[in-house]
Amino acid sequence: MRNVRIAAAQLGPIQKADRRQAVVARMLDLMEQAAALKVGLIVYPELALTTFFPRWYHEDVGDADIWFEREMPNAATAPLFARAKQHGMAMSFGYAELTPDGHRFNASILVDKAGGIAGKYRKVHLPGHAELDEARAFQHLEKRYFEPGDLGFPVFRMHGGIYGMCICNDRRWPETWRVLGLQGVEMVVLGFNTPSVNSQKSGEGPETRIFHHKLSLQAGAYQNSTWVVAVAKAGVEDGHPLFGASCIVDPDGRIVAESATEADELIVHDCDLDATRFGKETIFDFKRHRRVEHYGRITGQVGVEVPE
Ligand code: CDV
């Protein structure tokens, strides 16, 4: 048994006017609850420090820099790093990253229990659009504010396990999971901000959207025999609802813990990383069963090519 006690630390809404210090205080509160339960790794959502700002249009992209972090840790997040280290707790959270040479990424990090950054990921699949789109019920401007991640889908050895990250929309793409699976990933941690309604399809509400969310997580977990920890930012941000449904999924694809609210909420589960072995050595023993000679289209083309 290689047991890791995991906490998915769901955050309720963060309003546009909320300051990072107030958000970090809420994150610390969840961390204290986790510490009391002897959690080994706490996972927070995508863009955990601010409201989901890609819903707001800035004509000048530089005006959106207020939502970005220029270094990590920084003054706002230092208390998180310090407290996690005191507790000997690893953590992961997402934030908007502005690099010294001016690149903007939707990023997440994995911090080990000694407080060092063990891994970084930059979101590869950016949903939405780059220009103001009045036809939508609300904006989703990730393609305006971020570049696609340039780090691929790396995995990291930490505390005796193999960990990977992805972010929100990445979870809908089987390519994400398989690239992580091909590196032996044992736990994928991810944060998400998913609107409860579809801005381009009236009538598609939370029931369908939570179904698609769980379908993606459960398929990714099962088909790669990995644990999955998916953590929401949820609730109504300045009139815009985001669903909750933070989940911990086992390597059989079963949801073993799920949040019940759209507020700050901790869900905890003991995850045995050795439970990933059976699937990896049998039905999803990639080395024995994959047929890469037939998979060329996966990397050889982007869009659909229909026959003549
Ligand atoms: N933050 C996201 O990536 N959200 C997308 C929404 C726009 C569909 C998601 O895939 O959940």
Residues whose N, C-alpha, C, O or C-beta is under 5 A from the ligand:
A	BS01	CDV	P127 H140 C168 N169 N193 T194
